[in-house]
Amino acid sequence: MLDKQEKQESLEILNYQIRSCQNCILSDTRKHALTGEGNIDARIMIVALSPGVQEDLKNRMFIGPSGQVLNKLFLASGINREMLFMTNLVKCMLPKNRKPTIEEIELCSGFLDEEISIIKPEVIVPLGYYAARSILQKYHAGLLESQFNKGKIEFGKLLLLEGHKIYPLSHPASLLYNPSYESDTIEKYKELKTFQ
């Protein structure tokens, strides 16, 4: 088990590798490769899909429209954002908010594996379909494979896979398009309080 200083040093090395990565074409269009941020002793690790336009410009997690929704969800759920560690499945912005390719996810997956290994969160919280699918496949949720293929993942249900607690949640951006789901989404986000 790494102590706080060892965690910080390991993260700094990893973050340098992320920022200098040129493994795929996304390095040609990004302004920043976003590294994870937050409490390095967090019990909860949030894993989003990728940086948006504002995040890419300012090199910060969740500061654009989705970030505003996420902050609102955290406030309504009694969650302190400062107590979490947040990162992305894909570290560079996806041009025009397109879907990630399998190759892009795979090329970035080693960085996420390292972040999980360093932070050692008690609960991994993937946000949205792509992050959830990737995390669940990483920990061999084989029984859920048919759901992945139908584009369905059950959000708000705690899973225990290979010793990891995984709690998939809908991405806050979904409320930008479907605000009617807000109360249900808040109830699912409130469960994070029990893990914090």
Buried (B, 14 or more C-beta within 10 A) or exposed (E): EBEEEEBEEBBEEBBEEBEEBEBBEBEEEBBBBBBBBBBBEBBBBBBBBBBBBBBBBBBBBBBBBBBBBBBBBBEBBEBEBEBBBBBBBBBBBBEEEEEBBEEBBEBBBEBBEBBBEBBBBEBBBBBBBBBBBBBBBBBEBEEBEEBBEEEEBEBBEEBEBEEBBBBBBBBBBBBEEEEEEBEEBBEBBBBBEEBB
